[in-house]
Amino acid sequence: MITIRKIQREDAETVRDMMCKFYTSPAVMTNGSEEIFVANVENCLGGSSLVEGFVFDDDGKIIGYGITAKSYSTEFGGECVWLEDIFIETEYRGRGVGSKFIQHVKELYPDKILRLEAEEDNAAVKLYERHGFKKLPYLELVCTGD
């Protein structure tokens, strides 16, 4: 049975390995780095009040992870929860794990606006649309301070 639970210290290495797979896949435009992956996991373990990390557990085996981040949208006039990362090992895709995670986040934050980013050709876009997400015609810009 697949369960969703918060990331724990003993999950850190497995989740970092999955981040490496995720960030080198066609689902993401940037590659990330080991330094970023370590920081992400540490923040999920309590280093930041803005981020939460979850693992998808199949009877003791971690088969994926998800990360959420909190923000505020002046455009939508409310607090947001971003689904930052959703990664599921290939052999578990199409089994409802992504839907279960989205539903879990909706139940945790019933009064929040949910947002996410996806590559246009990501197969998961259809999943997101089934859960009520709508495409926005934005050009996104980023400044990392470099």
ZIWO-V23819 format. One record per pair of residues at least 6 apart in sequence whose ideal C-beta (glycine too) atoms are under 7 Angstrom apart, sorted by the first residue. I is the first residue (numbers start at 0). J is the second residue. Records with the same first field share a line. If there is no record, write none. Layout:
I=J, J
This chain:
0=58
1=55, 56, 57, 96, 99
2=56
3=53, 55, 99, 100, 103
4=53, 54, 56
5=51, 52, 53
6=14, 40, 43, 44, 52, 53, 54, 64
8=44
10=54, 61
11=40
13=61
14=40, 52, 54, 64
15=36, 37, 40
17=63, 64, 86
18=31, 36, 39
19=36
20=86
21=27, 84, 86
22=29, 30, 31
23=30
25=118
26=118, 121
28=118
39=66
40=52
42=50
43=50, 51, 52, 66
49=68, 69
50=66, 67, 68
51=67
52=64, 66
53=64, 65, 100
54=61, 64
55=61, 62, 63, 64, 87, 96, 100
62=87, 88, 91, 96
63=86, 87, 88, 91, 96
64=84, 86
65=82, 84, 85, 100
66=83, 84
67=80, 81, 82, 83, 104
68=81, 83
69=78, 80
70=79, 81
71=78, 79
72=79, 112
75=112
77=112
78=111, 112
79=111, 112, 114
80=104, 108, 111, 113
81=114, 115
82=104, 113, 115
85=97, 100
87=96, 97
97=123, 126
98=126, 130
101=130
104=113
105=113
115=127, 132
117=123, 124, 127
